[in-house]
Amino acid sequence: MGKANDKLDLKLPDVEKAFTELHSAVFSDGKLTVKQKELIAVGISVAIRCSPCIRNHVSKAIEAGASKEEILEAASVALLMRGGPAIPYIRELIELLGE
């Protein structure tokens, strides 16, 4: 892992160990494949605007066999989810403005 994770391991070893174990449990094949899980993580990473997460999960998705097209499609879902949920609130704002 990176330097930041090395510091986490030194300062909070139990937390780092627990997180690593959780990560390993989540990113293993189950009902969803690792590839599918990484594509979900790509979409979430874009939606929460986490650049390090995007770099990590795009790389892991490619390693798991995802194509560039699949990764872009996952990102497009994130675009919809990040943008789409604002629509009802914009409508509410318009109503409050008396428009």
Distance bins in CASP14 RR format, pairs under 12 A and 6 or more apart:
PFRMAT RR
TARGET T0000
AUTHOR 0000-0000-0000
RMODE 2
METHOD distances of the structure
MODEL  1
1 7 0 0 0 0 0 1 0 0 0 0 0
1 8 0 0 0 0 1 0 0 0 0 0 0
1 9 1 0 0 1 0 0 0 0 0 0 0
1 16 0 0 0 0 1 0 0 0 0 0 0
1 17 0 0 0 0 0 1 0 0 0 0 0
1 19 0 0 0 0 0 1 0 0 0 0 0
1 20 0 0 0 0 1 0 0 0 0 0 0
1 23 0 0 0 0 0 1 0 0 0 0 0
1 52 0 0 0 0 0 1 0 0 0 0 0
1 56 0 0 0 0 0 1 0 0 0 0 0
2 8 0 0 0 0 1 0 0 0 0 0 0
2 9 0 0 0 0 1 0 0 0 0 0 0
2 16 0 0 0 0 0 1 0 0 0 0 0
2 52 0 0 0 0 0 1 0 0 0 0 0
2 56 0 0 0 0 0 1 0 0 0 0 0
3 9 0 0 0 0 0 1 0 0 0 0 0
3 10 0 0 0 0 0 1 0 0 0 0 0
4 10 0 0 0 0 0 1 0 0 0 0 0
4 11 0 0 0 0 0 1 0 0 0 0 0
4 12 0 0 0 0 0 1 0 0 0 0 0
4 16 0 0 0 0 0 1 0 0 0 0 0
4 52 0 0 0 0 1 0 0 0 0 0 0
5 11 0 0 0 0 0 1 0 0 0 0 0
5 12 0 0 0 0 0 1 0 0 0 0 0
5 13 0 0 0 0 0 1 0 0 0 0 0
5 15 0 0 0 0 0 1 0 0 0 0 0
5 16 1 0 0 1 0 0 0 0 0 0 0
5 17 0 0 0 0 0 1 0 0 0 0 0
5 19 0 0 0 0 1 0 0 0 0 0 0
5 20 0 0 0 0 1 0 0 0 0 0 0
5 23 0 0 0 0 0 1 0 0 0 0 0
5 52 0 0 0 0 0 1 0 0 0 0 0
5 56 0 0 0 0 0 1 0 0 0 0 0
6 12 0 0 0 0 0 1 0 0 0 0 0
6 13 0 0 0 0 0 1 0 0 0 0 0
6 16 0 0 0 0 1 0 0 0 0 0 0
7 13 0 0 0 0 0 1 0 0 0 0 0
7 15 0 0 0 0 0 1 0 0 0 0 0
7 16 0 0 0 0 1 0 0 0 0 0 0
8 14 0 0 0 0 0 1 0 0 0 0 0
8 15 1 0 0 1 0 0 0 0 0 0 0
8 16 1 0 1 0 0 0 0 0 0 0 0
8 17 0 0 0 0 1 0 0 0 0 0 0
8 18 0 0 0 0 0 1 0 0 0 0 0
8 19 0 0 0 0 1 0 0 0 0 0 0
8 20 0 0 0 0 1 0 0 0 0 0 0
9 15 0 0 0 0 1 0 0 0 0 0 0
9 16 1 0 1 0 0 0 0 0 0 0 0
9 17 1 0 0 1 0 0 0 0 0 0 0
9 18 0 0 0 0 0 1 0 0 0 0 0
9 19 0 0 0 0 0 1 0 0 0 0 0
9 20 0 0 0 0 1 0 0 0 0 0 0
10 16 0 0 0 0 1 0 0 0 0 0 0
12 18 0 0 0 0 1 0 0 0 0 0 0
12 19 0 0 0 0 1 0 0 0 0 0 0
12 20 0 0 0 0 0 1 0 0 0 0 0
13 19 0 0 0 0 0 1 0 0 0 0 0
13 20 0 0 0 0 0 1 0 0 0 0 0
14 20 0 0 0 0 0 1 0 0 0 0 0
14 21 0 0 0 0 0 1 0 0 0 0 0
15 21 0 0 0 0 0 1 0 0 0 0 0
15 22 0 0 0 0 0 1 0 0 0 0 0
16 22 0 0 0 0 0 1 0 0 0 0 0
16 23 0 0 0 0 0 1 0 0 0 0 0
17 23 0 0 0 0 0 1 0 0 0 0 0
17 24 0 0 0 0 0 1 0 0 0 0 0
18 24 0 0 0 0 0 1 0 0 0 0 0
18 25 0 0 0 0 0 1 0 0 0 0 0
19 25 0 0 0 0 0 1 0 0 0 0 0
19 26 0 0 0 0 0 1 0 0 0 0 0
20 26 0 0 0 0 0 1 0 0 0 0 0
20 27 0 0 0 0 0 1 0 0 0 0 0
21 27 0 0 0 0 0 1 0 0 0 0 0
21 28 0 0 0 0 0 1 0 0 0 0 0
22 28 0 0 0 0 0 1 0 0 0 0 0
23 34 0 0 0 0 0 1 0 0 0 0 0
23 37 0 0 0 0 0 1 0 0 0 0 0
23 38 0 0 0 0 0 1 0 0 0 0 0
23 41 0 0 0 0 0 1 0 0 0 0 0
23 56 0 0 0 0 0 1 0 0 0 0 0
23 57 0 0 0 0 0 1 0 0 0 0 0
23 60 0 0 0 0 0 1 0 0 0 0 0
24 34 0 0 0 0 0 1 0 0 0 0 0
24 37 0 0 0 0 0 1 0 0 0 0 0
25 34 0 0 0 0 0 1 0 0 0 0 0
25 37 0 0 0 0 0 1 0 0 0 0 0
26 32 0 0 0 0 1 0 0 0 0 0 0
26 34 0 0 0 0 1 0 0 0 0 0 0
26 36 0 0 0 0 0 1 0 0 0 0 0
26 37 1 0 0 1 0 0 0 0 0 0 0
26 38 0 0 0 0 0 1 0 0 0 0 0
26 40 0 0 0 0 0 1 0 0 0 0 0
26 41 0 0 0 0 1 0 0 0 0 0 0
26 57 0 0 0 0 0 1 0 0 0 0 0
26 60 0 0 0 0 0 1 0 0 0 0 0
27 33 0 0 0 0 0 1 0 0 0 0 0
27 34 1 0 1 0 0 0 0 0 0 0 0
27 35 0 0 0 0 0 1 0 0 0 0 0
27 36 0 0 0 0 0 1 0 0 0 0 0
27 37 1 0 1 0 0 0 0 0 0 0 0
27 38 1 0 0 1 0 0 0 0 0 0 0
27 39 0 0 0 0 0 1 0 0 0 0 0
27 40 0 0 0 0 0 1 0 0 0 0 0
27 41 0 0 0 0 1 0 0 0 0 0 0
27 56 0 0 0 0 0 1 0 0 0 0 0
27 57 0 0 0 0 1 0 0 0 0 0 0
27 60 1 0 0 1 0 0 0 0 0 0 0
27 61 0 0 0 0 0 1 0 0 0 0 0
27 63 0 0 0 0 0 1 0 0 0 0 0
27 64 0 0 0 0 1 0 0 0 0 0 0
28 34 1 0 0 1 0 0 0 0 0 0 0
28 35 0 0 0 0 0 1 0 0 0 0 0
28 36 0 0 0 0 0 1 0 0 0 0 0
28 37 0 0 0 0 1 0 0 0 0 0 0
28 38 0 0 0 0 0 1 0 0 0 0 0
28 64 0 0 0 0 0 1 0 0 0 0 0
29 35 0 0 0 0 1 0 0 0 0 0 0
29 36 0 0 0 0 1 0 0 0 0 0 0
29 37 0 0 0 0 1 0 0 0 0 0 0
29 38 0 0 0 0 0 1 0 0 0 0 0
29 64 0 0 0 0 1 0 0 0 0 0 0
30 36 0 0 0 0 1 0 0 0 0 0 0
30 37 0 0 0 0 1 0 0 0 0 0 0
31 37 0 0 0 0 0 1 0 0 0 0 0
32 38 0 0 0 0 1 0 0 0 0 0 0
32 39 0 0 0 0 1 0 0 0 0 0 0
32 40 1 0 0 1 0 0 0 0 0 0 0
32 41 0 0 0 0 0 1 0 0 0 0 0
32 64 0 0 0 0 0 1 0 0 0 0 0
33 39 0 0 0 0 1 0 0 0 0 0 0
33 40 0 0 0 0 0 1 0 0 0 0 0
33 61 0 0 0 0 0 1 0 0 0 0 0
33 64 1 0 0 1 0 0 0 0 0 0 0
33 65 0 0 0 0 1 0 0 0 0 0 0
33 66 0 0 0 0 0 1 0 0 0 0 0
33 70 0 0 0 0 0 1 0 0 0 0 0
34 40 0 0 0 0 0 1 0 0 0 0 0
34 41 0 0 0 0 0 1 0 0 0 0 0
34 57 0 0 0 0 0 1 0 0 0 0 0
34 60 1 0 0 1 0 0 0 0 0 0 0
34 61 0 0 0 0 1 0 0 0 0 0 0
34 62 0 0 0 0 0 1 0 0 0 0 0
34 63 0 0 0 0 1 0 0 0 0 0 0
34 64 1 0 1 0 0 0 0 0 0 0 0
34 65 0 0 0 0 1 0 0 0 0 0 0
34 66 0 0 0 0 1 0 0 0 0 0 0
35 41 0 0 0 0 0 1 0 0 0 0 0
35 42 0 0 0 0 0 1 0 0 0 0 0
35 57 0 0 0 0 0 1 0 0 0 0 0
35 60 0 0 0 0 1 0 0 0 0 0 0
35 61 1 0 0 1 0 0 0 0 0 0 0
35 62 0 0 0 0 1 0 0 0 0 0 0
35 63 0 0 0 0 1 0 0 0 0 0 0
35 64 1 1 0 0 0 0 0 0 0 0 0
35 65 1 0 1 0 0 0 0 0 0 0 0
35 66 1 0 1 0 0 0 0 0 0 0 0
35 67 0 0 0 0 1 0 0 0 0 0 0
35 70 0 0 0 0 1 0 0 0 0 0 0
35 71 0 0 0 0 0 1 0 0 0 0 0
35 74 0 0 0 0 0 1 0 0 0 0 0
36 42 0 0 0 0 0 1 0 0 0 0 0
36 43 0 0 0 0 0 1 0 0 0 0 0
36 60 0 0 0 0 0 1 0 0 0 0 0
36 61 0 0 0 0 1 0 0 0 0 0 0
36 64 0 0 0 0 1 0 0 0 0 0 0
36 65 0 0 0 0 0 1 0 0 0 0 0
36 66 0 0 0 0 1 0 0 0 0 0 0
36 70 0 0 0 0 1 0 0 0 0 0 0
36 74 0 0 0 0 1 0 0 0 0 0 0
37 43 0 0 0 0 0 1 0 0 0 0 0
37 44 0 0 0 0 0 1 0 0 0 0 0
37 57 0 0 0 0 1 0 0 0 0 0 0
37 60 0 0 0 0 1 0 0 0 0 0 0
37 61 0 0 0 0 1 0 0 0 0 0 0
37 64 0 0 0 0 1 0 0 0 0 0 0
37 66 0 0 0 0 0 1 0 0 0 0 0
37 74 0 0 0 0 0 1 0 0 0 0 0
38 44 0 0 0 0 0 1 0 0 0 0 0
38 45 0 0 0 0 1 0 0 0 0 0 0
38 53 0 0 0 0 0 1 0 0 0 0 0
38 54 0 0 0 0 0 1 0 0 0 0 0
38 56 0 0 0 0 1 0 0 0 0 0 0
38 57 1 0 1 0 0 0 0 0 0 0 0
38 58 0 0 0 0 1 0 0 0 0 0 0
38 59 0 0 0 0 1 0 0 0 0 0 0
38 60 1 0 1 0 0 0 0 0 0 0 0
38 61 1 1 0 0 0 0 0 0 0 0 0
38 62 0 0 0 0 1 0 0 0 0 0 0
38 63 0 0 0 0 1 0 0 0 0 0 0
38 64 1 0 1 0 0 0 0 0 0 0 0
38 65 0 0 0 0 1 0 0 0 0 0 0
38 66 1 0 0 1 0 0 0 0 0 0 0
38 70 0 0 0 0 1 0 0 0 0 0 0
38 71 0 0 0 0 1 0 0 0 0 0 0
38 74 0 0 0 0 1 0 0 0 0 0 0
39 45 0 0 0 0 0 1 0 0 0 0 0
39 46 0 0 0 0 0 1 0 0 0 0 0
39 57 0 0 0 0 1 0 0 0 0 0 0
39 58 0 0 0 0 1 0 0 0 0 0 0
39 60 0 0 0 0 1 0 0 0 0 0 0
39 61 1 0 1 0 0 0 0 0 0 0 0
39 62 0 0 0 0 0 1 0 0 0 0 0
39 64 0 0 0 0 1 0 0 0 0 0 0
39 65 0 0 0 0 1 0 0 0 0 0 0
39 66 1 0 1 0 0 0 0 0 0 0 0
39 67 0 0 0 0 0 1 0 0 0 0 0
39 68 0 0 0 0 0 1 0 0 0 0 0
39 69 0 0 0 0 0 1 0 0 0 0 0
39 70 1 0 0 1 0 0 0 0 0 0 0
39 71 1 0 0 1 0 0 0 0 0 0 0
39 72 0 0 0 0 0 1 0 0 0 0 0
39 73 0 0 0 0 1 0 0 0 0 0 0
39 74 1 0 1 0 0 0 0 0 0 0 0
39 75 0 0 0 0 1 0 0 0 0 0 0
39 76 0 0 0 0 0 1 0 0 0 0 0
39 77 0 0 0 0 1 0 0 0 0 0 0
39 78 0 0 0 0 0 1 0 0 0 0 0
40 46 0 0 0 0 0 1 0 0 0 0 0
40 47 0 0 0 0 0 1 0 0 0 0 0
40 53 0 0 0 0 0 1 0 0 0 0 0
40 57 0 0 0 0 1 0 0 0 0 0 0
40 60 0 0 0 0 0 1 0 0 0 0 0
40 61 0 0 0 0 1 0 0 0 0 0 0
40 64 0 0 0 0 0 1 0 0 0 0 0
40 66 0 0 0 0 0 1 0 0 0 0 0
40 70 0 0 0 0 0 1 0 0 0 0 0
40 71 0 0 0 0 0 1 0 0 0 0 0
40 73 0 0 0 0 0 1 0 0 0 0 0
40 74 1 0 0 1 0 0 0 0 0 0 0
40 75 0 0 0 0 0 1 0 0 0 0 0
40 77 0 0 0 0 1 0 0 0 0 0 0
40 78 0 0 0 0 1 0 0 0 0 0 0
40 81 0 0 0 0 0 1 0 0 0 0 0
41 47 0 0 0 0 0 1 0 0 0 0 0
41 48 0 0 0 0 0 1 0 0 0 0 0
41 50 0 0 0 0 0 1 0 0 0 0 0
41 53 1 0 0 1 0 0 0 0 0 0 0
41 54 0 0 0 0 1 0 0 0 0 0 0
41 55 0 0 0 0 0 1 0 0 0 0 0
41 56 0 0 0 0 1 0 0 0 0 0 0
41 57 1 0 1 0 0 0 0 0 0 0 0
41 58 0 0 0 0 1 0 0 0 0 0 0
41 59 0 0 0 0 0 1 0 0 0 0 0
41 60 1 0 0 1 0 0 0 0 0 0 0
41 61 1 0 0 1 0 0 0 0 0 0 0
41 64 0 0 0 0 0 1 0 0 0 0 0
41 66 0 0 0 0 0 1 0 0 0 0 0
41 71 0 0 0 0 0 1 0 0 0 0 0
41 74 0 0 0 0 1 0 0 0 0 0 0
41 75 0 0 0 0 0 1 0 0 0 0 0
41 78 0 0 0 0 0 1 0 0 0 0 0
42 48 0 0 0 0 0 1 0 0 0 0 0
42 50 0 0 0 0 0 1 0 0 0 0 0
42 53 0 0 0 0 1 0 0 0 0 0 0
42 54 1 0 0 1 0 0 0 0 0 0 0
42 55 0 0 0 0 0 1 0 0 0 0 0
42 56 0 0 0 0 1 0 0 0 0 0 0
42 57 1 0 1 0 0 0 0 0 0 0 0
42 58 1 0 1 0 0 0 0 0 0 0 0
42 59 0 0 0 0 1 0 0 0 0 0 0
42 60 0 0 0 0 1 0 0 0 0 0 0
42 61 1 0 1 0 0 0 0 0 0 0 0
42 62 0 0 0 0 0 1 0 0 0 0 0
42 64 0 0 0 0 0 1 0 0 0 0 0
42 66 0 0 0 0 1 0 0 0 0 0 0
42 68 0 0 0 0 0 1 0 0 0 0 0
42 70 0 0 0 0 1 0 0 0 0 0 0
42 71 1 0 1 0 0 0 0 0 0 0 0
42 72 0 0 0 0 1 0 0 0 0 0 0
42 73 0 0 0 0 1 0 0 0 0 0 0
42 74 1 0 1 0 0 0 0 0 0 0 0
42 75 1 0 0 1 0 0 0 0 0 0 0
42 76 0 0 0 0 0 1 0 0 0 0 0
42 77 0 0 0 0 1 0 0 0 0 0 0
42 78 1 0 0 1 0 0 0 0 0 0 0
42 79 0 0 0 0 0 1 0 0 0 0 0
43 49 0 0 0 0 0 1 0 0 0 0 0
43 50 0 0 0 0 0 1 0 0 0 0 0
43 53 0 0 0 0 1 0 0 0 0 0 0
43 54 0 0 0 0 1 0 0 0 0 0 0
43 57 1 0 0 1 0 0 0 0 0 0 0
43 58 0 0 0 0 1 0 0 0 0 0 0
43 61 0 0 0 0 1 0 0 0 0 0 0
43 66 0 0 0 0 0 1 0 0 0 0 0
43 70 0 0 0 0 0 1 0 0 0 0 0
43 71 0 0 0 0 1 0 0 0 0 0 0
43 72 0 0 0 0 0 1 0 0 0 0 0
43 73 0 0 0 0 1 0 0 0 0 0 0
43 74 1 0 1 0 0 0 0 0 0 0 0
43 75 1 0 1 0 0 0 0 0 0 0 0
43 76 0 0 0 0 1 0 0 0 0 0 0
43 77 1 0 0 1 0 0 0 0 0 0 0
43 78 1 1 0 0 0 0 0 0 0 0 0
43 79 0 0 0 0 1 0 0 0 0 0 0
43 80 0 0 0 0 0 1 0 0 0 0 0
43 81 0 0 0 0 1 0 0 0 0 0 0
43 82 0 0 0 0 1 0 0 0 0 0 0
44 50 0 0 0 0 1 0 0 0 0 0 0
44 53 1 0 0 1 0 0 0 0 0 0 0
44 54 0 0 0 0 1 0 0 0 0 0 0
44 56 0 0 0 0 0 1 0 0 0 0 0
44 57 0 0 0 0 1 0 0 0 0 0 0
44 74 0 0 0 0 1 0 0 0 0 0 0
44 75 0 0 0 0 0 1 0 0 0 0 0
44 77 0 0 0 0 1 0 0 0 0 0 0
44 78 1 0 0 1 0 0 0 0 0 0 0
44 81 0 0 0 0 1 0 0 0 0 0 0
44 82 0 0 0 0 0 1 0 0 0 0 0
45 51 0 0 0 0 1 0 0 0 0 0 0
45 52 0 0 0 0 1 0 0 0 0 0 0
45 53 1 1 0 0 0 0 0 0 0 0 0
45 54 1 0 1 0 0 0 0 0 0 0 0
45 55 0 0 0 0 1 0 0 0 0 0 0
45 56 1 0 0 1 0 0 0 0 0 0 0
45 57 1 0 1 0 0 0 0 0 0 0 0
45 58 0 0 0 0 1 0 0 0 0 0 0
45 59 0 0 0 0 0 1 0 0 0 0 0
45 60 0 0 0 0 0 1 0 0 0 0 0
45 61 0 0 0 0 0 1 0 0 0 0 0
45 71 0 0 0 0 0 1 0 0 0 0 0
45 74 0 0 0 0 1 0 0 0 0 0 0
45 75 0 0 0 0 1 0 0 0 0 0 0
45 77 0 0 0 0 0 1 0 0 0 0 0
45 78 1 0 0 1 0 0 0 0 0 0 0
45 82 0 0 0 0 0 1 0 0 0 0 0
46 53 0 0 0 0 1 0 0 0 0 0 0
46 54 1 0 0 1 0 0 0 0 0 0 0
46 55 0 0 0 0 0 1 0 0 0 0 0
46 57 0 0 0 0 1 0 0 0 0 0 0
46 58 0 0 0 0 1 0 0 0 0 0 0
46 61 0 0 0 0 0 1 0 0 0 0 0
46 71 0 0 0 0 1 0 0 0 0 0 0
46 72 0 0 0 0 0 1 0 0 0 0 0
46 73 0 0 0 0 0 1 0 0 0 0 0
46 74 1 0 0 1 0 0 0 0 0 0 0
46 75 1 0 1 0 0 0 0 0 0 0 0
46 76 0 0 0 0 1 0 0 0 0 0 0
46 77 0 0 0 0 1 0 0 0 0 0 0
46 78 1 1 0 0 0 0 0 0 0 0 0
46 79 1 0 0 1 0 0 0 0 0 0 0
46 80 0 0 0 0 0 1 0 0 0 0 0
46 81 0 0 0 0 1 0 0 0 0 0 0
46 82 1 0 0 1 0 0 0 0 0 0 0
46 83 0 0 0 0 0 1 0 0 0 0 0
47 53 0 0 0 0 0 1 0 0 0 0 0
47 54 0 0 0 0 0 1 0 0 0 0 0
47 57 0 0 0 0 0 1 0 0 0 0 0
47 74 0 0 0 0 0 1 0 0 0 0 0
47 75 0 0 0 0 1 0 0 0 0 0 0
47 76 0 0 0 0 0 1 0 0 0 0 0
47 77 0 0 0 0 1 0 0 0 0 0 0
47 78 1 0 1 0 0 0 0 0 0 0 0
47 79 0 0 0 0 1 0 0 0 0 0 0
47 80 0 0 0 0 1 0 0 0 0 0 0
47 81 1 0 1 0 0 0 0 0 0 0 0
47 82 1 0 1 0 0 0 0 0 0 0 0
47 83 0 0 0 0 1 0 0 0 0 0 0
47 84 0 0 0 0 0 1 0 0 0 0 0
47 85 0 0 0 0 1 0 0 0 0 0 0
48 54 0 0 0 0 1 0 0 0 0 0 0
48 57 0 0 0 0 0 1 0 0 0 0 0
48 78 0 0 0 0 1 0 0 0 0 0 0
48 81 0 0 0 0 0 1 0 0 0 0 0
48 82 0 0 0 0 1 0 0 0 0 0 0
49 75 0 0 0 0 0 1 0 0 0 0 0
49 78 0 0 0 0 1 0 0 0 0 0 0
49 79 0 0 0 0 0 1 0 0 0 0 0
49 82 0 0 0 0 1 0 0 0 0 0 0
49 83 0 0 0 0 0 1 0 0 0 0 0
50 56 0 0 0 0 1 0 0 0 0 0 0
50 57 0 0 0 0 1 0 0 0 0 0 0
50 58 0 0 0 0 0 1 0 0 0 0 0
50 78 0 0 0 0 0 1 0 0 0 0 0
51 57 0 0 0 0 0 1 0 0 0 0 0
51 58 0 0 0 0 0 1 0 0 0 0 0
52 58 0 0 0 0 0 1 0 0 0 0 0
52 59 0 0 0 0 0 1 0 0 0 0 0
53 59 0 0 0 0 0 1 0 0 0 0 0
53 60 0 0 0 0 0 1 0 0 0 0 0
53 61 0 0 0 0 0 1 0 0 0 0 0
53 78 0 0 0 0 0 1 0 0 0 0 0
54 60 0 0 0 0 0 1 0 0 0 0 0
54 61 0 0 0 0 0 1 0 0 0 0 0
54 71 0 0 0 0 1 0 0 0 0 0 0
54 74 0 0 0 0 0 1 0 0 0 0 0
54 75 0 0 0 0 1 0 0 0 0 0 0
54 78 0 0 0 0 1 0 0 0 0 0 0
55 61 0 0 0 0 0 1 0 0 0 0 0
55 62 0 0 0 0 0 1 0 0 0 0 0
56 62 0 0 0 0 0 1 0 0 0 0 0
56 63 0 0 0 0 0 1 0 0 0 0 0
57 63 0 0 0 0 0 1 0 0 0 0 0
57 64 0 0 0 0 1 0 0 0 0 0 0
57 66 0 0 0 0 1 0 0 0 0 0 0
57 71 0 0 0 0 1 0 0 0 0 0 0
57 74 0 0 0 0 1 0 0 0 0 0 0
57 75 0 0 0 0 0 1 0 0 0 0 0
57 78 0 0 0 0 0 1 0 0 0 0 0
58 64 0 0 0 0 0 1 0 0 0 0 0
58 65 0 0 0 0 0 1 0 0 0 0 0
58 66 0 0 0 0 1 0 0 0 0 0 0
58 67 0 0 0 0 0 1 0 0 0 0 0
58 68 0 0 0 0 1 0 0 0 0 0 0
58 70 0 0 0 0 0 1 0 0 0 0 0
58 71 1 0 1 0 0 0 0 0 0 0 0
58 72 0 0 0 0 0 1 0 0 0 0 0
58 74 0 0 0 0 1 0 0 0 0 0 0
58 75 0 0 0 0 1 0 0 0 0 0 0
59 65 0 0 0 0 0 1 0 0 0 0 0
59 66 0 0 0 0 0 1 0 0 0 0 0
59 71 0 0 0 0 0 1 0 0 0 0 0
60 66 0 0 0 0 1 0 0 0 0 0 0
60 71 0 0 0 0 0 1 0 0 0 0 0
61 67 0 0 0 0 1 0 0 0 0 0 0
61 68 0 0 0 0 1 0 0 0 0 0 0
61 69 0 0 0 0 0 1 0 0 0 0 0
61 70 1 0 0 1 0 0 0 0 0 0 0
61 71 1 0 1 0 0 0 0 0 0 0 0
61 72 0 0 0 0 0 1 0 0 0 0 0
61 73 0 0 0 0 0 1 0 0 0 0 0
61 74 1 0 0 1 0 0 0 0 0 0 0
61 75 0 0 0 0 0 1 0 0 0 0 0
62 68 0 0 0 0 1 0 0 0 0 0 0
62 69 0 0 0 0 0 1 0 0 0 0 0
62 70 0 0 0 0 1 0 0 0 0 0 0
62 71 1 0 0 1 0 0 0 0 0 0 0
63 71 0 0 0 0 0 1 0 0 0 0 0
64 70 0 0 0 0 0 1 0 0 0 0 0
64 71 0 0 0 0 0 1 0 0 0 0 0
65 71 0 0 0 0 1 0 0 0 0 0 0
66 72 0 0 0 0 0 1 0 0 0 0 0
66 73 0 0 0 0 1 0 0 0 0 0 0
66 74 0 0 0 0 1 0 0 0 0 0 0
66 75 0 0 0 0 0 1 0 0 0 0 0
67 73 0 0 0 0 1 0 0 0 0 0 0
67 74 0 0 0 0 0 1 0 0 0 0 0
68 74 0 0 0 0 0 1 0 0 0 0 0
68 75 0 0 0 0 0 1 0 0 0 0 0
69 75 0 0 0 0 0 1 0 0 0 0 0
69 76 0 0 0 0 0 1 0 0 0 0 0
70 76 0 0 0 0 0 1 0 0 0 0 0
70 77 0 0 0 0 0 1 0 0 0 0 0
71 77 0 0 0 0 0 1 0 0 0 0 0
71 78 0 0 0 0 0 1 0 0 0 0 0
72 78 0 0 0 0 0 1 0 0 0 0 0
72 79 0 0 0 0 0 1 0 0 0 0 0
73 79 0 0 0 0 0 1 0 0 0 0 0
73 80 0 0 0 0 0 1 0 0 0 0 0
74 80 0 0 0 0 0 1 0 0 0 0 0
74 81 0 0 0 0 0 1 0 0 0 0 0
75 81 0 0 0 0 0 1 0 0 0 0 0
75 82 0 0 0 0 0 1 0 0 0 0 0
76 82 0 0 0 0 0 1 0 0 0 0 0
76 83 0 0 0 0 0 1 0 0 0 0 0
77 83 0 0 0 0 0 1 0 0 0 0 0
77 84 0 0 0 0 0 1 0 0 0 0 0
78 84 0 0 0 0 0 1 0 0 0 0 0
78 85 0 0 0 0 0 1 0 0 0 0 0
79 85 0 0 0 0 0 1 0 0 0 0 0
79 86 0 0 0 0 0 1 0 0 0 0 0
80 86 0 0 0 0 0 1 0 0 0 0 0
80 87 0 0 0 0 0 1 0 0 0 0 0
81 87 0 0 0 0 0 1 0 0 0 0 0
83 89 0 0 0 0 0 1 0 0 0 0 0
83 90 0 0 0 0 1 0 0 0 0 0 0
84 90 0 0 0 0 1 0 0 0 0 0 0
84 91 0 0 0 0 0 1 0 0 0 0 0
85 91 0 0 0 0 0 1 0 0 0 0 0
86 92 0 0 0 0 0 1 0 0 0 0 0
86 93 0 0 0 0 1 0 0 0 0 0 0
87 93 0 0 0 0 0 1 0 0 0 0 0
87 94 0 0 0 0 0 1 0 0 0 0 0
88 94 0 0 0 0 0 1 0 0 0 0 0
88 95 0 0 0 0 0 1 0 0 0 0 0
89 95 0 0 0 0 0 1 0 0 0 0 0
89 96 0 0 0 0 0 1 0 0 0 0 0
90 96 0 0 0 0 0 1 0 0 0 0 0
90 97 0 0 0 0 0 1 0 0 0 0 0
90 99 0 0 0 0 0 1 0 0 0 0 0
91 97 0 0 0 0 0 1 0 0 0 0 0
91 98 0 0 0 0 0 1 0 0 0 0 0
91 99 0 0 0 0 1 0 0 0 0 0 0
92 98 0 0 0 0 0 1 0 0 0 0 0
92 99 0 0 0 0 0 1 0 0 0 0 0
93 99 0 0 0 0 1 0 0 0 0 0 0
END
